[in-house]
Amino acid sequence: MPATEHRQLDAVVIGAGFGGMYALHLLRGLGLKVRAYDDADSVGGTWAWNRYPGARVDFPGGPYYCYTFSRELVRDWDWPETQPDQPSVLAYLNHVADRFDLRRDIELRARVTAARYDEAAQRWQLDIATGERVSARFLICATGALSAANRPDIPGLDRFAGECYHTGLWPQRPVDFAGKRVGVIGTGSSGVQAIPVIARTAAHLSVFQRTPQYAIPARNRPLDAAFRRDTREKWPQLRAMMLETLAGTPFPSPTRSALEDSPQQREALYEEHWQRGGLGIAFGTYGDLMSNAEANATLCEFVREKIRRAVRDPEIARRLLPDYPIGTKRLILDEGYYETYNRSNVTLVDLRENPIIEITPQGVRTARGEHALDMLVLATGFDAITGALTRLNPRGRGGLPLAEAWAGRFSTYLGLAVRGFPNLFMIHGPESPSVLYNMPLGAERQAEWISDCIADLQERGLGGIEAAPGVDLEWGRTVAEIADQTLFPRTDSWYTGANIPGKHRQFPVHLDAPRYFATLRQVAAAGYAGFSLEPAR
């Protein structure tokens, strides 16, 4: 196709992960001409990029980290473990792509470099890195909440002479740590998962920690045949519960306060969940851990005492103790993370006491000296929730760039649409449940709403849909009011954008998923209340 010619489509989906592939499946089912574009060389979204050692699903894990729309798909896929690893999830998503014949409408290694809304034509005009130009009525951004890798702005980083990798952009080829001096910068989820694995073979591992983390034992284990069979038989009931709970899991949400139990009763309940493994210790014990600071403190101290007992050197243990409310940063599942610091080949560098000055060709220089390294691993996370969207930076009415529209606040309507950007929909956008909900299930439910909306517009001969003036402000107040009833906004985290220099602080997650999805249903039933609808031109 000549570079000046536009491919004419009904819809474009950006991203081929859980949300993008399901959106493609649904929109094709409407008879629309649709294509998905992704920069990766494989389907899978974040699971195509995050290939770092130790990468696993954290919560809810197998067999609930999956598509739920097809009972046959649930029946036919065997998750091997309670916390599936990256190859398992990627294999699953490749299976889905094949089973539903999605690949014929997915273009890989094809980054969307520009997107502009043509008001007169009521169409999005897109440029693809391959040189292709595309025109589509609807643009669905399934760009991923955790996909825009954050490369830290550390002086001298580009001068490092050894191997350098980012956990969110891990190479497909195997990376060998054997006999090497390795440095890991960052102890968030990817760092905590990778550090124990790297330490097993590295000659020496230096961990550069800015903020200590709460990590809960995963207790990963194989899923036995009886459990798989029971899950499949009860799937309709399990899915019904997933649709009703705050986190999208098939486990009832507790209502009891931690302060109603005696210290001995709390200790026993926490210990039971600690030994069982998984995040049930935070989400399945008491109902007020994320809303009551005093209740939260009981779990904080329980985990801190576990750290003190796991780490033999009291001074190292002290440096590993978090001091913020547990759960207000992403809660991490680990496989022997704290015990790794008992190894003779592992050094913890506390950046609060000994900050990095620069990266040199030979390693990392801190205030107290230089750490010689052969390899540097950047476990520095993502410009989360909004980063992939602002980097795409589509231009809406009047050529307004999204990054400019969001310069002071990430304003949306329903976490799905942005005023001034007609016919653009987001999956896992800001002010939706996104990263604090079962993400495959959340993507599935949002994609279904978007598909139903587009089908309705087509049937009614409408050419445009856009958030009406003022609804984004009202929606933002609702999201903030819910968040302010919790401890989440009190902590600097990637939830609030605190990990990205210059990014404004905002907690952009809707924390009441049942209320959120009920609102989506109500808006649709009311003829898309809060939206301005335009006849097709």
C-alpha positions as CSV (number, residue, x, y, z in Angstrom):
1,M,0.0,0.0,0.0
2,P,1.5,3.4,-1.0
3,A,2.5,5.5,2.0
4,T,0.0,8.2,1.1
5,E,-2.9,5.8,0.9
6,H,-5.0,5.1,4.1
7,R,-6.1,1.7,5.1
8,Q,-9.9,2.2,5.7
9,L,-11.1,0.5,8.9
10,D,-14.1,0.7,11.2
11,A,-11.9,0.4,14.3
12,V,-8.3,0.2,15.4
13,V,-7.2,-1.5,18.5
14,I,-3.8,-0.5,19.9
15,G,-2.3,-3.4,21.9
16,A,-2.5,-7.2,21.7
17,G,-2.7,-8.1,25.4
18,F,-5.7,-9.3,27.3
19,G,-7.8,-6.2,26.6
20,G,-6.7,-5.6,23.0
21,M,-7.2,-9.2,21.9
22,Y,-10.7,-9.5,23.4
23,A,-11.7,-6.1,22.0
24,L,-10.6,-7.3,18.6
25,H,-12.6,-10.5,19.0
26,L,-15.7,-8.7,20.0
27,L,-15.6,-6.0,17.3
28,R,-15.0,-8.6,14.6
29,G,-18.1,-10.3,15.9
30,L,-20.0,-7.2,15.1
31,G,-19.0,-7.6,11.4
32,L,-16.6,-4.6,11.7
33,K,-13.4,-4.2,9.7
34,V,-10.9,-4.0,12.6
35,R,-7.2,-4.4,13.1
36,A,-4.9,-4.5,16.1
37,Y,-1.4,-3.0,16.2
38,D,1.3,-3.8,18.7
39,D,5.0,-2.9,18.9
40,A,6.0,-6.3,20.3
41,D,7.0,-9.3,18.3
42,S,4.4,-11.5,20.0
43,V,0.8,-11.2,21.2
44,G,0.6,-10.9,25.0
45,G,0.9,-7.3,25.9
46,T,2.9,-6.9,29.1
47,W,3.6,-10.6,29.1
48,A,5.4,-10.3,25.8
49,W,7.8,-7.7,27.3
50,N,8.2,-8.7,31.0
51,R,10.4,-11.8,30.5
52,Y,12.7,-11.1,33.4
53,P,13.7,-14.0,35.7
54,G,11.1,-14.8,38.3
55,A,8.2,-13.0,36.5
56,R,4.9,-14.4,37.7
57,V,1.3,-13.5,38.2
58,D,0.8,-12.1,41.6
59,F,-3.0,-11.9,42.2
60,P,-5.4,-13.6,41.8
61,G,-3.3,-16.3,40.1
62,G,-4.3,-19.6,38.5
63,P,-6.9,-20.6,37.5
64,Y,-8.6,-17.2,37.9
65,Y,-6.1,-15.1,35.9
66,C,-7.8,-15.7,32.6
67,Y,-10.6,-14.8,30.2
68,T,-14.0,-15.8,31.6
69,F,-16.3,-15.2,28.6
70,S,-15.8,-18.7,27.3
71,R,-16.5,-21.7,29.6
72,E,-15.0,-23.9,26.9
73,L,-11.8,-21.9,27.1
74,V,-11.8,-22.3,30.9
75,R,-12.4,-26.0,30.5
76,D,-9.7,-26.7,28.0
77,W,-6.8,-24.8,29.5
78,D,-4.7,-26.2,32.3
79,W,-2.9,-23.7,34.4
80,P,0.1,-25.5,35.9
81,E,0.6,-23.5,39.1
82,T,-1.2,-21.3,41.6
83,Q,1.0,-18.3,40.5
84,P,1.7,-18.9,36.8
85,D,5.0,-17.7,35.4
86,Q,5.5,-15.5,32.4
87,P,6.0,-18.3,29.9
88,S,2.8,-19.9,31.1
89,V,0.7,-16.7,30.7
90,L,2.3,-16.0,27.3
91,A,1.5,-19.6,26.1
92,Y,-2.1,-19.1,27.2
93,L,-2.5,-15.8,25.3
94,N,-0.9,-17.4,22.2
95,H,-3.4,-20.2,22.6
96,V,-6.3,-17.7,22.7
97,A,-5.0,-15.9,19.6
98,D,-4.9,-19.2,17.7
99,R,-8.2,-20.6,19.0
100,F,-10.1,-17.5,18.0
101,D,-8.1,-16.9,14.8
102,L,-7.1,-13.5,15.9
103,R,-3.6,-13.3,14.3
104,R,-4.9,-12.5,10.8
105,D,-6.1,-9.1,12.2
106,I,-3.1,-8.4,14.4
107,E,0.0,-6.6,13.1
108,L,3.0,-7.0,15.3
109,R,6.2,-5.0,15.3
110,A,3.9,-2.1,14.3
111,R,4.0,0.8,16.7
112,V,1.4,3.5,16.3
113,T,3.5,6.7,16.1
114,A,0.7,9.3,15.7
115,A,-3.1,9.5,16.1
116,R,-5.2,12.6,15.1
117,Y,-8.9,13.0,15.1
118,D,-10.4,14.4,11.9
119,E,-13.5,16.3,13.1
120,A,-15.0,16.7,9.6
121,A,-14.7,13.0,8.7
122,Q,-15.4,11.8,12.3
123,R,-12.4,9.5,11.9
124,W,-9.1,8.8,13.5
125,Q,-6.0,9.1,11.3
126,L,-3.1,7.0,12.4
127,D,0.5,6.6,11.4
128,I,2.2,3.3,11.9
129,A,6.0,2.9,12.2
130,T,6.0,0.5,9.2
131,G,5.0,3.5,7.0
132,E,1.4,2.4,6.8
133,R,-1.4,5.1,7.3
134,V,-4.7,4.0,8.7
135,S,-8.1,5.7,9.0
136,A,-10.7,4.4,11.4
137,R,-14.0,5.5,12.9
138,F,-13.1,4.2,16.4
139,L,-9.9,4.0,18.3
140,I,-9.6,1.6,21.2
141,C,-6.5,2.1,23.4
142,A,-5.6,-1.1,25.1
143,T,-2.1,0.1,25.6
144,G,-1.6,-1.4,29.1
145,A,-1.5,0.1,32.5
146,L,2.0,-1.3,33.1
147,S,3.7,-1.0,29.7
148,A,5.6,2.3,29.5
149,A,8.9,1.4,31.0
150,N,10.5,4.0,33.3
151,R,14.2,4.4,32.5
152,P,15.6,6.3,35.4
153,D,17.4,9.6,34.9
154,I,20.6,8.7,36.6
155,P,23.8,10.6,35.5
156,G,26.1,8.4,33.4
157,L,23.6,5.6,32.8
158,D,24.3,5.6,29.0
159,R,28.1,5.3,29.7
160,F,27.9,2.0,31.5
161,A,30.1,-0.4,29.6
162,G,28.6,-3.7,30.8
163,E,25.3,-5.4,30.0
164,C,22.2,-3.3,30.9
165,Y,18.6,-4.5,30.9
166,H,15.2,-3.1,32.0
167,T,12.9,-5.7,33.6
168,G,10.0,-4.3,31.5
169,L,11.9,-4.6,28.2
170,W,13.7,-7.9,28.8
171,P,15.3,-9.6,25.8
172,Q,13.9,-12.8,24.4
173,R,17.3,-14.5,24.5
174,P,18.5,-16.0,27.8
175,V,20.5,-13.7,30.0
176,D,23.3,-15.4,31.8
177,F,24.2,-14.2,35.3
178,A,26.7,-16.9,36.1
179,G,30.0,-15.6,37.4
180,K,29.0,-11.9,37.0
181,R,28.8,-9.0,39.3
182,V,25.2,-7.8,38.9
183,G,23.5,-4.7,40.2
184,V,19.8,-4.4,40.5
185,I,18.3,-0.9,40.9
186,G,14.8,-1.0,42.3
187,T,12.9,-3.3,44.7
188,G,9.4,-3.1,43.4
189,S,7.5,-6.1,42.1
190,S,9.9,-7.0,39.3
191,G,13.0,-6.5,41.5
192,V,11.6,-8.6,44.3
193,Q,10.8,-11.4,41.9
194,A,14.1,-11.2,40.0
195,I,16.6,-10.7,42.9
196,P,16.3,-14.3,44.4
197,V,16.7,-15.8,41.0
198,I,19.7,-13.7,40.0
199,A,21.4,-14.3,43.4
200,R,21.5,-18.1,42.8
201,T,24.1,-17.9,40.0
202,A,25.6,-14.4,40.1
203,A,29.2,-14.1,41.5
204,H,27.9,-11.1,43.5
205,L,24.6,-9.2,43.5
206,S,24.3,-5.6,44.7
207,V,20.7,-4.5,45.4
208,F,20.2,-0.7,45.3
209,Q,17.1,-0.1,47.4
210,R,15.3,3.2,47.6
211,T,12.1,2.1,49.4
212,P,11.7,-1.1,51.4
213,Q,8.8,-3.3,50.4
214,Y,6.3,-5.5,52.1
215,A,6.5,-8.9,50.4
216,I,4.2,-11.9,51.1
217,P,5.2,-15.5,50.5
218,A,3.6,-16.8,47.3
219,R,3.8,-20.4,48.4
220,N,3.6,-21.2,44.7
221,R,2.5,-24.8,44.1
222,P,1.2,-27.0,41.3
223,L,-2.5,-27.1,40.7
224,D,-3.7,-30.6,41.2
225,A,-6.2,-32.4,39.0
226,A,-9.0,-32.5,41.6
227,F,-8.8,-28.7,42.1
228,R,-8.9,-28.1,38.3
229,R,-11.9,-30.4,38.0
230,D,-13.7,-28.8,40.9
231,T,-13.1,-25.3,39.5
232,R,-14.5,-26.2,36.1
233,E,-17.6,-27.7,37.6
234,K,-18.2,-24.6,39.7
235,W,-17.1,-22.0,37.2
236,P,-20.5,-20.3,36.8
237,Q,-20.7,-19.7,40.6
238,L,-17.1,-18.7,40.8
239,R,-17.4,-16.2,38.0
240,A,-20.6,-14.8,39.6
241,M,-18.6,-14.1,42.7
242,M,-15.7,-12.6,40.8
243,L,-18.2,-10.1,39.3
244,E,-19.3,-9.0,42.7
245,T,-16.1,-8.6,44.7
246,L,-13.9,-5.6,45.1
247,A,-10.8,-7.2,43.5
248,G,-12.5,-9.5,41.0
249,T,-11.7,-12.7,42.8
250,P,-13.9,-15.6,43.7
251,F,-13.3,-15.1,47.4
252,P,-15.8,-13.3,49.7
253,S,-14.6,-9.9,51.0
254,P,-14.3,-9.8,54.8
255,T,-16.3,-7.4,56.8
256,R,-14.9,-7.8,60.3
257,S,-12.6,-5.2,61.7
258,A,-9.1,-6.1,62.7
259,L,-9.7,-4.2,65.9
260,E,-12.5,-6.5,66.9
261,D,-10.1,-9.4,67.5
262,S,-7.6,-9.7,70.3
263,P,-3.9,-9.5,69.4
264,Q,-3.6,-13.3,69.8
265,Q,-6.6,-13.9,67.4
266,R,-5.2,-11.5,64.8
267,E,-1.7,-13.1,65.1
268,A,-3.3,-16.6,64.5
269,L,-5.3,-15.4,61.5
270,Y,-2.3,-13.6,59.9
271,E,-0.1,-16.6,60.6
272,E,-2.6,-18.9,58.9
273,H,-2.6,-16.8,55.8
274,W,1.1,-16.3,55.9
275,Q,1.7,-20.1,55.8
276,R,-1.0,-20.5,53.1
277,G,0.7,-17.9,50.9
278,G,-0.8,-15.4,48.5
279,L,-2.4,-12.0,49.1
280,G,-5.3,-13.3,51.2
281,I,-3.5,-12.0,54.2
282,A,-4.4,-8.5,53.1
283,F,-7.7,-9.1,51.3
284,G,-9.1,-12.1,53.0
285,T,-8.6,-11.4,56.7
286,Y,-10.2,-8.1,57.8
287,G,-12.4,-5.6,56.0
288,D,-10.8,-2.4,57.3
289,L,-7.1,-2.9,56.6
290,M,-7.1,-0.4,53.8
291,S,-9.4,2.2,55.5
292,N,-8.3,2.2,59.1
293,A,-4.7,3.2,59.9
294,E,-4.8,1.5,63.3
295,A,-6.1,-1.8,61.8
296,N,-3.5,-1.5,59.0
297,A,-0.7,-1.1,61.6
298,T,-1.4,-4.5,63.0
299,L,-0.6,-6.2,59.8
300,C,2.4,-3.9,59.2
301,E,4.0,-5.0,62.4
302,F,3.2,-8.7,61.7
303,V,5.1,-8.5,58.4
304,R,7.9,-6.4,59.8
305,E,8.5,-9.1,62.5
306,K,8.6,-11.7,59.8
307,I,11.3,-9.7,58.1
308,R,13.3,-9.4,61.3
309,R,13.1,-13.2,61.8
310,A,14.0,-14.0,58.2
311,V,17.1,-11.9,57.9
312,R,20.0,-12.9,60.2
313,D,21.9,-9.6,60.2
314,P,19.8,-7.1,62.4
315,E,21.2,-4.1,60.6
316,I,20.3,-5.5,57.1
317,A,16.8,-6.4,58.5
318,R,16.4,-2.8,59.8
319,R,17.1,-1.4,56.3
320,L,14.5,-3.8,54.8
321,L,11.7,-2.6,57.2
322,P,8.9,-0.6,55.4
323,D,7.4,2.3,57.3
324,Y,4.3,3.1,55.3
325,P,0.8,1.5,55.5
326,I,0.9,-2.0,54.0
327,G,-1.0,-2.3,50.7
328,T,-0.7,1.4,49.7
329,K,2.2,0.5,47.5
330,R,1.7,-2.6,45.3
331,L,1.8,-5.6,47.6
332,I,4.3,-8.2,46.3
333,L,4.3,-11.9,46.3
334,D,7.8,-13.3,46.7
335,E,9.8,-16.6,46.6
336,G,12.5,-16.2,49.3
337,Y,13.1,-12.5,48.8
338,Y,14.1,-11.6,52.4
339,E,16.1,-14.8,52.9
340,T,18.2,-13.8,49.8
341,Y,20.0,-11.2,52.0
342,N,21.4,-14.0,54.1
343,R,23.6,-15.1,51.2
344,S,27.3,-14.2,51.3
345,N,27.1,-13.0,47.7
346,V,24.4,-10.4,48.2
347,T,24.9,-6.8,49.3
348,L,22.0,-4.4,50.2
349,V,22.7,-0.7,49.4
350,D,20.3,1.6,51.2
351,L,19.9,4.6,48.9
352,R,18.3,6.6,51.6
353,E,21.5,6.5,53.6
354,N,23.9,6.0,50.7
355,P,22.5,7.6,47.5
356,I,23.6,7.0,43.9
357,I,25.8,9.8,42.6
358,E,26.3,8.5,39.1
359,I,26.7,5.4,36.9
360,T,30.3,5.0,35.7
361,P,31.5,2.8,32.8
362,Q,32.6,0.2,35.5
363,G,29.6,0.3,37.8
364,V,27.6,2.4,40.3
365,R,29.1,5.2,42.4
366,T,27.3,6.0,45.6
367,A,28.1,8.6,48.3
368,R,30.3,6.0,50.0
369,G,32.1,4.5,47.1
370,E,31.9,2.6,43.8
371,H,30.3,-0.8,43.2
372,A,32.0,-2.6,40.3
373,L,29.6,-4.3,38.0
374,D,29.5,-6.4,34.9
375,M,25.7,-6.2,34.5
376,L,23.1,-3.6,35.5
377,V,19.4,-4.5,35.8
378,L,16.9,-1.6,36.0
379,A,13.9,-2.8,38.0
380,T,12.6,0.7,38.0
381,G,9.0,0.0,36.9
382,F,6.7,2.0,34.7
383,D,5.1,5.3,34.1
384,A,2.0,3.5,35.2
385,I,-1.7,3.7,34.1
386,T,-1.2,6.9,32.0
387,G,2.3,6.6,30.6
388,A,1.5,4.6,27.5
389,L,-1.4,6.9,26.6
390,T,0.6,10.1,27.1
391,R,3.5,8.7,25.1
392,L,1.1,7.9,22.3
393,N,-0.3,11.4,22.8
394,P,-3.3,11.3,20.4
395,R,-4.6,14.6,19.2
396,G,-8.3,15.3,19.7
397,R,-10.5,18.2,18.7
398,G,-8.6,21.2,17.5
399,G,-5.4,19.2,17.5
400,L,-5.3,19.1,21.3
401,P,-2.6,16.7,22.5
402,L,-3.7,14.3,25.2
403,A,-0.6,15.1,27.3
404,E,-1.7,18.7,27.3
405,A,-5.3,17.9,28.2
406,W,-3.9,15.9,31.1
407,A,-1.2,18.3,32.1
408,G,-2.8,19.1,35.4
409,R,-5.1,16.2,36.0
410,F,-5.9,12.8,34.4
411,S,-9.6,13.6,33.6
412,T,-11.8,10.9,32.2
413,Y,-15.4,9.9,32.1
414,L,-15.9,6.3,33.4
415,G,-12.2,5.7,33.0
416,L,-13.2,4.9,29.4
417,A,-13.4,8.2,27.5
418,V,-11.8,11.7,27.5
419,R,-13.6,14.9,26.8
420,G,-12.4,16.4,23.5
421,F,-11.4,13.0,22.1
422,P,-14.4,11.6,20.3
423,N,-14.7,7.9,19.4
424,L,-11.6,7.1,21.6
425,F,-12.0,4.4,24.2
426,M,-9.5,3.2,26.8
427,I,-9.2,-0.1,28.5
428,H,-7.7,0.1,32.0
429,G,-7.6,3.9,31.7
430,P,-7.2,6.3,34.6
431,E,-10.2,6.5,37.0
432,S,-11.2,2.9,36.3
433,P,-10.4,-0.1,38.6
434,S,-7.4,-1.1,36.4
435,V,-4.4,-2.2,38.5
436,L,-6.3,-2.9,41.7
437,Y,-8.7,-5.3,40.1
438,N,-8.3,-8.7,38.4
439,M,-6.9,-7.2,35.2
440,P,-8.0,-9.8,32.7
441,L,-11.5,-9.7,34.0
442,G,-11.5,-5.9,34.1
443,A,-10.3,-5.7,30.5
444,E,-12.9,-8.2,29.5
445,R,-15.8,-6.2,31.1
446,Q,-14.6,-2.9,29.7
447,A,-14.1,-4.3,26.2
448,E,-17.7,-5.7,26.3
449,W,-19.1,-2.3,27.3
450,I,-17.1,-0.6,24.5
451,S,-18.3,-3.2,21.9
452,D,-21.9,-2.8,23.0
453,C,-21.6,0.9,22.8
454,I,-20.1,0.8,19.2
455,A,-22.8,-1.7,18.1
456,D,-25.5,0.7,19.4
457,L,-24.0,3.7,17.7
458,Q,-23.8,1.7,14.4
459,E,-27.4,0.6,14.7
460,R,-28.6,4.1,15.4
461,G,-26.6,5.7,12.6
462,L,-24.5,7.8,14.9
463,G,-21.0,8.9,13.9
464,G,-19.5,10.2,17.1
465,I,-19.6,9.8,20.9
466,E,-17.7,12.0,23.3
467,A,-17.8,12.8,27.1
468,A,-20.0,15.8,27.6
469,P,-18.7,19.0,29.3
470,G,-18.4,18.7,33.0
471,V,-19.0,14.9,33.4
472,D,-15.3,14.3,33.7
473,L,-15.0,16.7,36.7
474,E,-18.0,15.0,38.4
475,W,-16.5,11.6,37.7
476,G,-13.1,12.7,39.1
477,R,-14.8,13.8,42.3
478,T,-16.5,10.5,42.7
479,V,-13.2,8.6,42.2
480,A,-11.4,10.8,44.6
481,E,-14.1,10.6,47.3
482,I,-13.9,6.8,47.2
483,A,-10.1,6.9,47.4
484,D,-10.1,9.4,50.3
485,Q,-12.0,6.9,52.4
486,T,-8.9,4.7,52.2
487,L,-5.2,4.8,53.0
488,F,-4.1,4.6,49.4
489,P,-3.6,8.3,48.6
490,R,-1.5,8.8,51.7
491,T,1.6,7.0,50.3
492,D,3.9,8.1,47.5
493,S,3.7,5.2,45.0
494,W,3.5,4.5,41.3
495,Y,-0.3,4.5,41.9
496,T,0.0,8.3,42.5
497,G,2.8,8.9,39.9
498,A,5.4,9.6,42.6
499,N,8.0,7.4,40.8
500,I,8.1,9.7,37.7
501,P,9.9,13.0,38.1
502,G,7.6,15.9,37.1
503,K,4.4,13.8,37.0
504,H,1.6,15.4,38.9
505,R,0.3,13.5,41.9
506,Q,-3.1,11.9,41.6
507,F,-4.6,8.6,42.7
508,P,-6.3,7.5,39.5
509,V,-7.9,4.2,40.4
510,H,-11.6,3.6,41.1
511,L,-11.6,1.5,44.3
512,D,-15.2,0.2,44.2
513,A,-15.3,-2.1,41.3
514,P,-18.9,-3.4,41.9
515,R,-20.1,0.2,42.0
516,Y,-18.0,1.1,38.9
517,F,-19.4,-1.7,36.7
518,A,-22.9,-1.0,37.9
519,T,-22.4,2.6,36.8
520,L,-21.3,1.4,33.3
521,R,-24.5,-0.6,33.0
522,Q,-26.7,2.4,34.2
523,V,-25.0,4.8,31.8
524,A,-25.6,2.4,28.8
525,A,-29.2,1.7,29.9
526,A,-29.9,5.5,30.0
527,G,-28.8,5.9,26.4
528,Y,-25.2,6.7,27.3
529,A,-26.0,9.4,29.8
530,G,-23.1,11.8,30.2
531,F,-22.0,11.5,26.5
532,S,-22.7,13.8,23.6
533,L,-23.8,11.8,20.5
534,E,-23.3,13.0,16.9
535,P,-25.2,11.9,13.8
536,A,-23.0,10.3,11.2
537,R,-21.9,12.7,8.5
